[in-house]
Amino acid sequence: MTAGIGKRTSARGVWHTSSYSGDMGNCVEVVSLPRSHGVRDTQDRDGATLGFATTEWTAFVNSVKHEAL
């Protein structure tokens, strides 16, 4: 995981609710930056944020799309 994605990320990018989030309140938000991507809990926006390098994020998304996870 990439360090340095935090609360201030929203000032540099726009957070979007994941299309896989359901109506049960189990939502995450994602922000795409030039060299990384951030993920946070929609219900705890001031809490921890996970950061991933673009190559890591692309591999994860491709795995989900191909049901490899």
PyMOL commands that set and color helices and strands:
alter all, ss='L'
color gray80, all
select helices_A, chain A and resi 7-11+42-44+54-65
alter helices_A, ss='H'
color red, helices_A
select strands_A, chain A and resi 16-17+28-32+36-41+49-53
alter strands_A, ss='S'
color yellow, strands_A
deselect
rebuild
show_as cartoon
